[in-house]
Amino acid sequence: MKTILRSAAAALLLATAPIAVMANDKIAEAEKMMMQAKEMQAEAQAMAEKAASMMEAAKAEAADAAATATAAAAEAKDEEPQAADAEASEEAPDNIKVSYEEDGKYFTEDDVPTYNVAEDGTVDWYTFSGFRRYHSECHVCHGPDGEGSTYAPALKKSALDMDYYDFVDVITNGRKAVGASANSVMPAFGTNKNVMCYIDDLYVYLKARGTEEVGRGRPAKKEKKNDVYREIENDCMG
């Protein structure tokens, strides 16, 4: 009986031995795969950390570049008005620049009347008066605000391009233009006190319109009419 049992045990051992060997191989293979997975996970983690570090560096560089660009833009903006002012000052015609003021009337260095507009937009009285006289006597032919019309040219350009004394002469004595493309007559206003008593007012207003220092329409702010102006006006109109 014992012999039979021993034989059976031996046979069972022989039968299960290959299964055990296969199981051990599977376990070893699984352990190897797990090790490789851990290595790949560690490599992926390292790559993720490297990518995060590169992203932070890129963000920092972008922020520095943006700050530099903003500072440069602000500096350019601060310098631009100064450059524009300098350029405007160099290019401004001599018959526009204010050289001195006398009793509320402004003049160039050549003693030619000109306009003055304060920083808050306040215009001198002569310019404001010129606006009123122009729209009382001139705009029917030359259009509102000195812009010109199909009937007559823009006087705001004439006030810039024409010498002051020529301007006065044309207003006083009139002018006739006849040619292949033009046939117009500027009447003489030498006896019209509503024009002649305010000829300087008209001139400076049109100069201000020509440079666009005074916009279209009624100026919102003006200096007060002073006693000297009022006395000159009364003497002329009387």
C-alpha positions in Angstrom: 0.0 0.0 0.0 2.8 2.4 0.9 4.5 1.6 -2.4 1.3 2.5 -4.2 1.1 5.8 -2.4 4.7 6.7 -3.1 4.2 6.0 -6.7 1.2 8.2 -6.9 2.9 11.1 -5.1 5.9 10.8 -7.5 3.6 10.8 -10.4 1.7 13.9 -9.1 5.0 15.7 -8.6 6.1 14.8 -12.1 2.8 16.1 -13.5 2.8 19.4 -11.6 6.5 20.3 -12.0 6.1 21.9 -15.5 3.1 23.9 -14.3 5.2 25.3 -11.5 8.1 26.2 -13.8 5.6 28.0 -16.2 4.2 29.9 -13.2 7.6 31.0 -12.1 8.4 32.1 -15.6 5.2 34.1 -15.8 5.9 35.7 -12.4 9.4 36.7 -13.5 8.1 38.1 -16.8 5.4 40.1 -14.9 8.0 41.4 -12.5 10.2 42.5 -15.4 7.3 44.3 -17.1 6.4 46.0 -13.8 10.0 47.2 -13.5 9.9 48.5 -17.1 6.6 50.3 -16.4 8.2 51.9 -13.4 11.2 53.0 -15.4 8.9 54.5 -18.1 6.8 56.2 -15.5 9.9 57.8 -13.9 11.1 58.9 -17.4 7.7 60.4 -18.2 7.7 62.2 -14.8 11.1 63.6 -15.6 10.0 64.7 -19.0 6.8 66.3 -17.5 9.0 68.2 -15.0 11.3 69.4 -17.7 8.4 70.6 -19.9 6.9 72.4 -16.9 10.3 74.1 -16.2 10.6 75.1 -19.9 7.1 76.5 -19.9 7.8 78.6 -16.8 11.0 80.0 -18.4 9.1 80.8 -21.6 6.4 82.6 -19.5 9.0 84.6 -17.7 10.7 85.6 -21.1 7.3 86.6 -22.5 6.5 88.7 -19.5 9.9 90.4 -19.7 9.4 91.1 -23.4 5.9 92.5 -22.8 7.2 94.8 -20.0 10.0 96.0 -22.3 7.5 96.6 -25.2 5.2 98.5 -22.8 8.0 100.7 -21.5 9.2 101.4 -25.0 5.7 102.3 -26.2 5.2 104.6 -23.2 8.5 106.3 -23.8 7.7 106.7 -27.5 4.3 108.2 -26.6 5.9 110.7 -24.2 8.4 111.7 -26.9 5.9 111.9 -29.8 4.0 115.0 -28.7 7.3 116.8 -28.1 8.5 115.8 -31.6 5.2 116.8 -33.1 5.2 120.1 -31.3 8.8 120.8 -32.5 7.9 119.9 -36.0 4.7 122.0 -35.9 6.7 124.9 -34.5 9.3 124.6 -37.3 6.6 124.3 -40.0 4.2 126.9 -38.8 4.1 129.9 -41.2 5.4 133.2 -39.9 2.0 134.8 -40.4 0.5 132.5 -37.7 2.9 132.5 -34.7 1.9 134.9 -31.9 4.7 137.2 -31.1 3.0 139.7 -28.8 -0.4 140.8 -27.5 -1.7 144.4 -27.2 -5.1 145.2 -25.6 -6.5 141.7 -26.3 -5.3 141.6 -29.9 -2.5 139.2 -31.0 0.2 139.9 -33.6 3.0 138.1 -35.4 6.6 139.4 -35.3 5.7 141.3 -38.5 2.9 143.2 -36.8 0.2 141.2 -38.7 -2.9 140.2 -36.7 -3.2 136.5 -35.8 -5.4 134.4 -33.6 -4.8 132.9 -30.2 -6.3 129.8 -28.7 -5.6 129.0 -25.1 -5.0 125.4 -23.8 -8.6 125.1 -22.6 -9.9 126.1 -26.1 -10.7 129.7 -25.3 -10.3 131.9 -28.4 -9.4 135.5 -28.3 -12.2 138.0 -28.9 -11.1 139.0 -32.4 -11.4 135.4 -33.5 -14.8 135.0 -32.0 -16.0 138.3 -33.5 -14.6 137.1 -36.9 -16.7 134.0 -36.6 -19.9 136.1 -36.1 -19.0 138.6 -38.9 -18.1 135.9 -41.4 -21.4 134.2 -41.0 -23.2 137.5 -41.2 -21.5 138.8 -44.3 -19.5 136.1 -46.1 -20.8 132.6 -45.7 -23.6 133.0 -48.3 -21.0 132.9 -51.1 -18.0 131.3 -49.5 -19.8 128.6 -47.5 -20.1 128.1 -43.7 -16.9 128.1 -41.6 -14.8 129.3 -44.5 -15.0 125.9 -46.2 -15.9 127.3 -49.7 -18.7 126.4 -52.0 -19.5 125.7 -55.6 -19.8 129.5 -56.1 -16.7 130.8 -54.3 -13.4 129.5 -52.9 -12.6 128.5 -49.4 -11.4 131.7 -47.6 -9.8 129.7 -44.8 -7.1 128.8 -47.3 -6.8 132.3 -48.6 -6.0 133.6 -45.1 -3.1 131.3 -44.9 -1.7 131.6 -48.4 -2.4 135.3 -49.0 -0.4 138.2 -47.6 -2.4 140.2 -45.0 -2.2 143.4 -47.0 -3.3 141.6 -50.2 -6.2 140.2 -48.2 -7.2 143.6 -47.1 -6.9 145.0 -50.6 -9.1 142.2 -52.1 -11.8 142.7 -49.4 -11.6 146.5 -49.9 -11.5 146.8 -53.7 -12.8 143.4 -54.9 -11.3 141.2 -57.6 -12.4 139.7 -60.9 -11.1 136.4 -62.1 -11.8 135.5 -65.7 -10.4 132.6 -67.6 -11.0 129.3 -69.4 -12.0 127.6 -66.2 -13.2 130.4 -64.0 -15.3 133.5 -64.3 -16.0 135.0 -60.8 -16.3 138.4 -59.3 -15.4 139.3 -55.7 -17.3 142.5 -54.9 -15.7 145.4 -53.2 -16.6 145.9 -49.5 -14.7 149.1 -48.9 -17.8 151.1 -48.0 -19.4 148.3 -46.0 -18.7 149.1 -42.3 -20.0 145.7 -41.2 -17.1 144.2 -43.1 -14.4 146.9 -43.0 -14.7 147.6 -39.2 -14.1 143.9 -38.6 -11.6 143.0 -41.3 -8.9 142.0 -38.8 -11.5 139.9 -37.0 -12.4 138.1 -40.3 -8.7 137.6 -41.1 -7.7 136.0 -37.8 -10.8 133.8 -37.7 -10.1 132.5 -41.2 -6.5 131.9 -40.3 -7.6 129.8 -37.3 -10.0 127.9 -39.5 -7.2 127.3 -42.1 -5.0 125.7 -39.5 -8.0 123.9 -37.9 -7.1 125.4 -34.6 -10.7 126.5 -34.4 -13.2 123.9 -35.5 -16.4 124.3 -37.4 -19.3 126.0 -35.7 -19.4 128.6 -33.0 -16.3 128.6 -30.6 -17.4 127.3 -27.2 -15.2 129.6 -25.2 -14.1 133.1 -25.8 -12.2 136.0 -24.1 -14.3 139.0 -23.1 -14.7 142.0 -25.3 -12.5 144.7 -23.6 -13.0 148.4 -23.5 -10.3 149.2 -26.1 -12.0 147.0 -28.6 -15.4 148.4 -27.8 -14.1 152.0 -28.3 -12.4 151.1 -31.6 -15.6 149.5 -32.8 -17.8 152.4 -31.8 -15.5 154.9 -33.5 -15.5 152.8 -36.8 -19.2 152.1 -36.9 -20.1 155.7 -35.9 
